[in-house]
């Protein structure tokens, strides 16, 4: 049984307010805490007997849960981002950083001494690989237990690979990430958008609380979220997105 900070999960309301657009968000389904992304590859954990209820916004389509709203960093580290996390996200340690590093290095090479921050960078592996390629790359994870937060207005490029689905506070997280950008900086990020979800269709592999997937976006919810901070989003595909105010010279 998972111990929850404050002794229990938050009570579940049948109607909530969307965490992005404040729209009406009724309950859309419930899954067990141990539902994880690797179930699509046959890796099923024993049921934790802890129900995680998700709401879905009628307006922007955001799917989210309030179950973790009161969790501390310690709670996340203990129950989600623990030694067993690699079992439900085996790519995060090495495969994902190794796959992303060449593309980011090629983007940065288009500019002159661009400075890059990997936001939510976990173990810092991507930034380390980029530095090996000569990139002025840094890493910071708001869920980390140590490290100094980078200064605002310091980076030309902020990357956030598989980050936005993990935050219980999407507006706070995006505001913080965007604050690190210089005026003409851009944010490149990945999060799978699910624009069509039938009622109570909670079997989608990406809805996975054991992975920390607690805020699931649509293209519209991302547009609304970033627009509030003066950015527009280019959806490069269902998973990859670019947020910017204007196209910088090095990206044009």
SVG drawing of the C-alpha trace seen along z (x, -y; Angstrom):
<svg xmlns="http://www.w3.org/2000/svg" viewBox="-20 -40 53 49">
<polyline fill="none" stroke="black" stroke-width="0.4" points="0.0,0.0 1.4,-3.4 1.6,-5.9 0.3,-9.2 1.5,-12.5 -1.2,-13.9 -2.5,-10.3 -4.8,-10.2 -5.5,-11.1 -7.5,-14.2 -11.3,-13.7 -12.6,-13.2 -15.2,-15.7 -17.4,-14.7 -16.8,-18.1 -13.5,-20.0 -12.0,-23.1 -9.4,-22.6 -5.9,-23.1 -5.1,-24.9 -8.2,-26.8 -10.4,-26.7 -13.2,-25.1 -15.6,-22.5 -13.9,-19.2 -16.1,-16.2 -14.7,-12.8 -13.7,-10.7 -12.4,-7.5 -10.3,-5.8 -7.2,-3.5 -5.1,-1.7 -2.0,-3.5 0.3,-0.8 -1.0,-1.3 2.2,-1.9 3.4,-2.7 5.2,0.7 1.9,2.6 1.8,2.2 4.9,4.4 3.5,6.9 4.9,5.5 2.0,5.5 2.6,4.6 0.4,6.1 -2.7,3.9 -1.9,1.3 -5.6,1.1 -5.3,-2.7 -7.7,-4.3 -6.5,-7.3 -9.4,-9.3 -8.9,-11.5 -11.0,-14.5 -11.3,-15.7 -11.9,-19.3 -14.9,-19.9 -13.2,-22.8 -9.5,-22.1 -9.6,-18.4 -6.9,-18.2 -7.0,-15.0 -5.7,-15.4 -5.9,-14.1 -5.9,-15.9 -4.6,-12.8 -1.0,-14.1 -1.7,-17.8 -0.5,-17.7 2.5,-15.4 5.9,-16.6 9.1,-16.0 9.9,-13.4 6.6,-11.6 7.2,-11.6 10.8,-10.3 9.6,-7.6 6.6,-6.3 7.2,-7.1 10.8,-8.2 12.3,-5.5 14.7,-2.6 11.9,-0.7 11.1,-3.6 13.3,-2.2 11.1,0.8 8.2,-1.4 10.3,-3.8 13.5,-2.0 14.4,-4.6 14.9,-7.5 18.3,-6.5 20.3,-6.3 18.3,-5.5 16.2,-8.7 19.1,-11.1 21.3,-9.3 18.5,-9.5 17.8,-13.2 21.4,-14.5 22.3,-14.5 19.1,-16.4 19.6,-19.0 23.3,-19.4 22.3,-20.0 19.8,-22.6 22.2,-24.5 24.9,-24.4 22.8,-26.6 23.4,-29.5 26.4,-31.3 27.3,-30.0 23.8,-29.2 23.1,-28.3 20.8,-25.3 18.9,-24.1 17.5,-20.7 14.5,-21.4 13.4,-18.4 16.6,-16.7 16.6,-14.0 20.0,-12.4 21.6,-15.1 22.6,-12.6 21.3,-14.6 23.2,-17.8 26.4,-15.7 26.1,-14.2 25.6,-17.7 28.7,-19.0 30.7,-16.2 29.6,-17.6 30.7,-21.1 27.3,-22.5 27.0,-24.9 24.4,-22.7 23.0,-22.7 20.5,-20.5 18.0,-21.2 15.1,-19.2 12.5,-20.9 11.8,-17.5 15.4,-17.0 16.5,-17.1 19.6,-19.2 21.1,-21.7 20.8,-25.4 17.9,-26.7 19.3,-28.4 18.8,-32.2 16.0,-33.6 16.5,-35.0 19.7,-32.9 19.1,-30.4 18.5,-30.5 16.9,-27.0 15.1,-25.2 14.3,-21.5 11.8,-19.5 11.6,-15.9 8.7,-14.0 8.2,-16.6 4.8,-18.3 2.8,-15.1 4.5,-14.7 3.5,-18.0 0.4,-18.4 0.7,-22.2 1.0,-22.7 0.8,-26.5 3.4,-26.8 5.7,-24.4 5.5,-26.1 5.9,-29.5 9.0,-28.4 10.5,-26.8 9.7,-29.8 11.2,-32.1 14.7,-30.6 14.5,-31.8 16.1,-34.9 13.6,-37.2 14.0,-35.4 14.5,-32.0 12.5,-28.9 11.3,-25.9 11.4,-22.4 9.5,-19.8 7.9,-16.4 4.6,-15.2 2.1,-12.9 -1.1,-14.7 -4.3,-12.7 -6.8,-14.8 -9.5,-12.1 -10.4,-10.0 -13.7,-8.2 -15.7,-8.4 -14.0,-6.4 -11.4,-5.2 -8.7,-5.0 -6.9,-2.1 -4.7,-4.4 -1.1,-3.4 0.0,-7.0 -2.4,-7.4 -0.1,-5.9 0.1,-7.1 2.9,-4.8 5.0,-6.6 3.9,-9.9 1.7,-10.7 -0.8,-12.8 -1.5,-15.6 -2.3,-14.5 -2.5,-17.2 -4.2,-17.8 -2.9,-20.2 -5.6,-22.7 -4.6,-22.5 -1.0,-23.2 -2.0,-26.1 -4.1,-27.5 -1.4,-26.9 1.4,-28.6 -0.7,-31.4 -1.3,-32.7 2.5,-33.5 2.6,-35.1 4.0,-32.0 2.5,-30.1 3.1,-26.4 4.1,-24.6 3.1,-21.0 5.8,-19.2 4.0,-15.9 1.7,-14.3 4.6,-14.2 7.0,-17.0 6.3,-20.7 8.0,-24.0 7.0,-27.1 8.2,-30.5 7.2,-34.2 8.9,-34.8 11.3,-32.7 14.9,-33.6 17.4,-34.2 19.3,-30.9 16.1,-28.9 14.7,-30.5"/>
</svg>
